[in-house]
Amino acid sequence: MLSDPSRGVNAAQQPYDLLIVGGGINGVGIARDAAGRGASVLLVEQHDLASHTSSASTKLIHGGLRYLEYYEFRLVREALIERERLLAIAPHIIWPLSFVLPHSRLVRPAWMLRMGLFLYDHLGGRMTLPRSRGVRLDRDPVGTPLRPEYRRAFIYSDGRVLDSRLVVLNAMDARAKGADIRTRTRLVAARRVDGVWEATIEDASGQQVVRARGLVNAAGPWVERILRDTLAIGTSKQVRLVKGSHIVVPRCFEGEQAYIFQNPDRRIVFAIPYERDFTLIGTTDIPWAADPGEVRIADDEVRYLCESVNRYFRKAVTPEDVVWTYAGVRPLYDDAAQNASAVTRDYVLDVDAPPGEGVLLSIFGGKITTYRRLAEHALEKLAPSLPVLGGAGWTASRPLPGGDLGPGGFESAVARLRAHAPFLSADDAWRLVRNYGTLAWEIVGTARNRADLGEDFGGGLTAREVDYLVAQEWAVTAEDILWRRSRQGLHIDGAGQARLERYLDARREAVRDSRPAMAG
Ligand SMILES: Cc1cc2nc3c(=O)[nH]c(=O)nc-3n(C[C@H](O)[C@H](O)[C@H](O)COP(=O)(O)OP(=O)(O)OC[C@H]3O[C@@H](n4cnc5c(N)ncnc54)[C@H](O)[C@@H]3O)c2cc1C
């Protein structure tokens, strides 16, 4: 399908139905759905899959309790319905989490929280998660880490997700259905020629020209730049870039519950158990005008997040405790709200379909939680121009790769993996099922003992897993593996990380050496 620009485009080649720009959650979600409906799809991601906003989230599959305050009923209802669906189709990487919301009289009255939670329990219809309830903090273990002035709290349910793995699993399923997924490949230019898009894409080996009937601009924080600079197409819609940062500290409370704290500025900050030994604290809302690729947490954000949790926790969290941070840019649809926290979290799909020309769809905004439904809406909008997309939606109930855990669910899958591979420790088996679901069996393969899994880089990461990530999940660098395909960067020391780098280098060299020398 690809052709060399110096030789021009081969008109005899069939154009793709869709060229999707962006390997974040929205791009891969659309690729999966479209490929499953029989469309030919090419997706290009300039860096690694999920290397930007889609790996920098708070990692919640949630309705968004606080959005009720902004009357975002459509979004909250859709997100609550999606929460149920995603828990069912990806039970390995998405699981329930209960949130403790201490009542702070200075911020919102208790009746307001009770009313919001009542709506939250009912807006989405059928709900398998426990409904919200009130607790006395002096009588419930969830009150132990909290300062004694907090007497009452509400407990409600939401879901949590391994965000970058959700992206990879959608990409894998899209590939399984025929989509061509190219990472480290950038859209450089595109224009409409003879009723289709003619696009120049670039990877390490050079530039190529491809043709497609439809173009999906799922570039997240770059959506406006693609329109303005790459396609030279005007739109009345604008994106509002809002930075959000997180800190990770050694675990600062016992138990599996998360906390949601109200700040005097009316913002909320989460403290979530993370990677067994840590607590994830976030987030902030800071307008962002610079390059989205350059986003970093600032010192005052670290202080703000520490102060936010220290209003509630007995044991203080300090900037010195921070072991890791990450920041991302929310590509929000600009609804002209005055303050960054109030900008809508709903999405807007903009279609540009001049008669007889290639169709263009651009995505403004969106949540990880609503990506699947967003993809359905996107295909509905594209279908009048691309009838191949007109089929019935199919993604609501089809498990994502590895999500077919079978009877007994997660715990039973862990027990089965241990029975299959008794040399795995309980922690290792748990981690493999959490990340790969039933695909963990592919990683373990026919190994009969620990040594068969190859070099151990620490934290349970072995050469066998690394090989799988390179072969099946588009992983190239140690960073891809340590921070996006897994969170093992938190568990593996510098020496282990250096060994991983060396292993990947040796692997690359071996592949280079095994290629036949070019004739002539
Ligand atoms: C701090 C924070 C917390 C959040 N928390 C949550 C949460 O808990 N739950 C939730 O549901 N949502 C949450 N969100 C929202 C969610 O993360 C985003 O809405 C979602 O990840 C956006 O995905 P995307 O695919 O649109 O963008 P991205 O993930 O940014 O993907 C766009 C991709 O396009 C690529 N690209 C750009 N230009 C080109 C080009 N020319 N060629 C090729 N590729 C290109 C980029 O490299 C990028 O990878 C949060 C967001 C932030 C920032």
Ligand as a Chemical Component Dictionary entry (heavy atoms), coordinates in Angstrom:
data_LIG
# 
_chem_comp.id                   LIG 
_chem_comp.type                 NON-POLYMER 
_chem_comp.pdbx_formal_charge   0 
_chem_comp.three_letter_code    LIG 
# 
loop_
_chem_comp_atom.comp_id 
_chem_comp_atom.atom_id 
_chem_comp_atom.alt_atom_id 
_chem_comp_atom.type_symbol 
_chem_comp_atom.charge 
_chem_comp_atom.model_Cartn_x 
_chem_comp_atom.model_Cartn_y 
_chem_comp_atom.model_Cartn_z 
_chem_comp_atom.pdbx_ordinal 
LIG C1  C1  C 0 -4.028  14.803 33.954 1  
LIG C2  C2  C 0 -5.085  14.052 33.217 2  
LIG C3  C3  C 0 -5.904  13.167 33.904 3  
LIG C4  C4  C 0 -6.886  12.477 33.223 4  
LIG N1  N1  N 0 -7.599  11.534 33.874 5  
LIG C5  C5  C 0 -8.523  10.808 33.224 6  
LIG C6  C6  C 0 -9.187  9.747  33.894 7  
LIG O1  O1  O 0 -8.873  9.415  35.042 8  
LIG N2  N2  N 0 -10.131 9.075  33.218 9  
LIG C7  C7  C 0 -10.467 9.385  31.918 10 
LIG O2  O2  O 0 -11.374 8.744  31.390 11 
LIG N3  N3  N 0 -9.822  10.356 31.239 12 
LIG C8  C8  C 0 -8.849  11.071 31.860 13 
LIG N4  N4  N 0 -8.152  12.038 31.197 14 
LIG C9  C9  C 0 -8.501  12.330 29.800 15 
LIG C10 C10 C 0 -7.846  11.361 28.821 16 
LIG O3  O3  O 0 -6.555  11.018 29.243 17 
LIG C11 C11 C 0 -7.777  11.987 27.432 18 
LIG O4  O4  O 0 -9.033  12.488 27.064 19 
LIG C12 C12 C 0 -7.361  10.975 26.364 20 
LIG O5  O5  O 0 -6.217  10.277 26.766 21 
LIG C13 C13 C 0 -7.097  11.683 25.054 22 
LIG O6  O6  O 0 -6.714  10.725 24.117 23 
LIG P1  P1  P 0 -6.374  11.137 22.633 24 
LIG O7  O7  O 0 -6.262  9.881  21.859 25 
LIG O8  O8  O 0 -7.377  12.127 22.136 26 
LIG O9  O9  O 0 -5.003  11.937 22.734 27 
LIG P2  P2  P 0 -3.426  11.395 22.932 28 
LIG O10 O10 O 0 -3.427  10.276 23.865 29 
LIG O11 O11 O 0 -2.631  12.562 23.220 30 
LIG O12 O12 O 0 -3.149  10.830 21.483 31 
LIG C14 C14 C 0 -2.914  11.668 20.369 32 
LIG C15 C15 C 0 -1.706  11.117 19.639 33 
LIG O13 O13 O 0 -1.574  11.776 18.372 34 
LIG C16 C16 C 0 -0.211  11.713 18.028 35 
LIG N5  N5  N 0 0.086   12.661 16.957 36 
LIG C17 C17 C 0 0.002   14.011 17.009 37 
LIG N6  N6  N 0 0.374   14.537 15.842 38 
LIG C18 C18 C 0 0.716   13.506 15.019 39 
LIG C19 C19 C 0 1.192   13.428 13.663 40 
LIG N7  N7  N 0 1.406   14.496 12.930 41 
LIG N8  N8  N 0 1.426   12.194 13.148 42 
LIG C20 C20 C 0 1.225   11.076 13.886 43 
LIG N9  N9  N 0 0.782   11.112 15.174 44 
LIG C21 C21 C 0 0.527   12.312 15.722 45 
LIG C22 C22 C 0 0.486   12.053 19.348 46 
LIG O14 O14 O 0 1.827   11.617 19.351 47 
LIG C23 C23 C 0 -0.398  11.361 20.372 48 
LIG O15 O15 O 0 0.156   10.124 20.802 49 
LIG C24 C24 C 0 -7.113  12.722 31.838 50 
LIG C25 C25 C 0 -6.278  13.595 31.137 51 
LIG C26 C26 C 0 -5.246  14.238 31.819 52 
LIG C27 C27 C 0 -4.303  15.118 31.072 53 
# 
loop_
_chem_comp_bond.comp_id 
_chem_comp_bond.atom_id_1 
_chem_comp_bond.atom_id_2 
_chem_comp_bond.value_order 
_chem_comp_bond.pdbx_ordinal 
LIG C1  C2  SING 1  
LIG C2  C3  SING 2  
LIG C2  C26 DOUB 3  
LIG C3  C4  DOUB 4  
LIG C4  N1  SING 5  
LIG C4  C24 SING 6  
LIG N1  C5  DOUB 7  
LIG C5  C6  SING 8  
LIG C5  C8  SING 9  
LIG C6  O1  DOUB 10 
LIG C6  N2  SING 11 
LIG N2  C7  SING 12 
LIG C7  O2  DOUB 13 
LIG C7  N3  SING 14 
LIG N3  C8  DOUB 15 
LIG C8  N4  SING 16 
LIG N4  C9  SING 17 
LIG N4  C24 SING 18 
LIG C9  C10 SING 19 
LIG C10 O3  SING 20 
LIG C10 C11 SING 21 
LIG C11 O4  SING 22 
LIG C11 C12 SING 23 
LIG C12 O5  SING 24 
LIG C12 C13 SING 25 
LIG C13 O6  SING 26 
LIG O6  P1  SING 27 
LIG P1  O7  DOUB 28 
LIG P1  O8  SING 29 
LIG P1  O9  SING 30 
LIG O9  P2  SING 31 
LIG P2  O10 DOUB 32 
LIG P2  O11 SING 33 
LIG P2  O12 SING 34 
LIG O12 C14 SING 35 
LIG C14 C15 SING 36 
LIG C15 O13 SING 37 
LIG C15 C23 SING 38 
LIG O13 C16 SING 39 
LIG C16 N5  SING 40 
LIG C16 C22 SING 41 
LIG N5  C17 SING 42 
LIG N5  C21 SING 43 
LIG C17 N6  DOUB 44 
LIG N6  C18 SING 45 
LIG C18 C19 SING 46 
LIG C18 C21 DOUB 47 
LIG C19 N7  SING 48 
LIG C19 N8  DOUB 49 
LIG N8  C20 SING 50 
LIG C20 N9  DOUB 51 
LIG N9  C21 SING 52 
LIG C22 O14 SING 53 
LIG C22 C23 SING 54 
LIG C23 O15 SING 55 
LIG C24 C25 DOUB 56 
LIG C25 C26 SING 57 
LIG C26 C27 SING 58 
# 
